[in-house]
């Protein structure tokens, strides 16, 4: 029964993360489109240069668009889920450790969580 509860908790946390990830992806895509539009408008406004500079301006514009796409691609990659080993996660919060502590029995917990628990039990 305890394993089933932990599985359901982990599933719920994943669903929350997935919802937040979808929202971030949508916001990132909207921002990317706005930046690309702004670059195109800038290129259009700067396009009034003499004939000899049109090729340079076009090349510069294409480079800027490619750099922009690379930046947004890297930002999107940072949001791809990866498998985190159990030994790096608190057994109470199921989050990755920030400040882990080990109990005398050898179990590792997040310091703030275990201190909060101990204060409730002692008081």
C-alpha positions as CSV (number, residue, x, y, z in Angstrom):
1,X,0.0,0.0,0.0
2,X,2.8,2.4,0.9
3,X,4.5,1.8,-2.5
4,X,1.2,2.6,-4.3
5,X,0.9,5.9,-2.4
6,X,4.4,6.8,-3.3
7,X,3.8,5.9,-6.9
8,X,0.6,8.1,-7.0
9,X,2.5,10.9,-5.4
10,X,5.3,10.7,-7.9
11,X,2.7,10.5,-10.7
12,X,0.9,13.6,-9.4
13,X,4.2,15.5,-9.1
14,X,5.1,14.5,-12.7
15,X,1.7,15.7,-14.0
16,X,2.3,19.0,-12.3
17,X,5.7,19.3,-13.8
18,X,4.3,18.3,-17.2
19,X,1.7,21.0,-17.0
20,X,4.2,23.6,-16.1
21,X,6.6,22.4,-18.8
22,X,3.8,22.7,-21.4
23,X,3.1,26.2,-20.3
24,X,6.8,27.1,-20.4
25,X,7.1,25.6,-23.9
26,X,4.2,27.6,-25.2
27,X,5.6,30.8,-23.7
28,X,9.1,30.0,-25.1
29,X,7.5,29.5,-28.6
30,X,5.6,32.7,-28.4
31,X,8.7,34.6,-27.3
32,X,10.7,33.0,-30.2
33,X,8.0,34.1,-32.7
34,X,8.0,37.6,-31.3
35,X,11.8,37.9,-31.6
36,X,11.8,36.5,-35.1
37,X,9.1,39.0,-36.1
38,X,11.1,41.9,-34.5
39,X,14.3,40.8,-36.4
40,X,12.4,40.6,-39.7
41,X,10.9,44.1,-39.1
42,X,14.3,45.4,-38.2
43,X,15.8,43.9,-41.4
44,X,13.0,45.4,-43.4
45,X,13.6,48.9,-42.0
46,X,17.4,48.6,-42.4
47,X,16.9,47.3,-46.0
48,X,16.9,50.9,-47.4
49,X,20.7,50.9,-47.6
50,X,22.6,51.2,-51.0
51,X,22.8,48.3,-53.4
52,X,26.3,47.1,-52.3
53,X,25.2,46.5,-48.7
54,X,22.1,44.5,-49.4
55,X,24.0,41.2,-49.5
56,X,25.8,42.0,-46.3
57,X,22.6,43.0,-44.6
58,X,20.9,39.8,-45.8
59,X,23.7,37.7,-44.6
60,X,23.8,39.4,-41.2
61,X,20.0,39.0,-40.9
62,X,20.2,35.3,-41.6
63,X,23.0,34.9,-39.1
64,X,21.0,36.7,-36.5
65,X,18.0,34.5,-37.1
66,X,20.1,31.3,-36.9
67,X,21.7,32.5,-33.6
68,X,18.2,33.2,-32.3
69,X,17.0,29.8,-33.2
70,X,20.0,28.2,-31.5
71,X,19.4,30.1,-28.3
72,X,15.7,29.0,-28.2
73,X,16.7,25.4,-29.1
74,X,19.1,25.3,-26.2
75,X,16.5,26.9,-23.9
76,X,14.0,24.2,-25.0
77,X,16.4,21.4,-24.4
78,X,16.9,22.5,-20.8
79,X,13.2,21.6,-20.2
80,X,13.4,18.0,-21.4
81,X,12.8,15.6,-18.6
82,X,15.6,13.3,-17.6
83,X,15.7,10.4,-15.2
84,X,16.9,11.4,-11.7
85,X,18.3,8.5,-9.6
86,X,16.3,7.8,-6.4
87,X,19.3,8.3,-4.2
88,X,19.3,12.0,-5.3
89,X,15.7,12.6,-4.2
90,X,14.2,13.1,-0.7
91,X,11.9,10.2,0.3
92,X,9.4,12.7,1.8
93,X,9.2,15.5,-0.8
94,X,10.4,13.4,-3.9
95,X,12.4,16.5,-4.9
96,X,16.1,16.6,-5.8
97,X,18.2,17.3,-2.7
98,X,19.3,20.8,-2.0
99,X,20.6,20.3,1.5
100,X,20.6,16.6,2.3
101,X,21.3,15.1,5.7
102,X,21.8,11.4,6.7
103,X,20.0,10.0,9.7
104,X,21.8,7.6,12.1
105,X,19.9,4.7,10.4
106,X,21.5,5.7,7.0
107,X,18.4,7.3,5.3
108,X,18.9,10.6,3.6
109,X,16.4,13.4,3.8
110,X,16.1,17.1,2.9
111,X,17.3,19.0,6.0
112,X,14.4,21.5,6.2
113,X,11.8,18.7,5.8
114,X,13.3,16.4,8.5
115,X,13.9,19.3,10.9
116,X,10.2,20.4,10.4
117,X,9.1,16.8,11.1
118,X,11.2,16.5,14.2
119,X,9.9,19.8,15.6
120,X,6.3,18.6,15.2
121,X,7.1,15.2,16.8
122,X,9.1,16.7,19.7
123,X,6.7,19.5,20.5
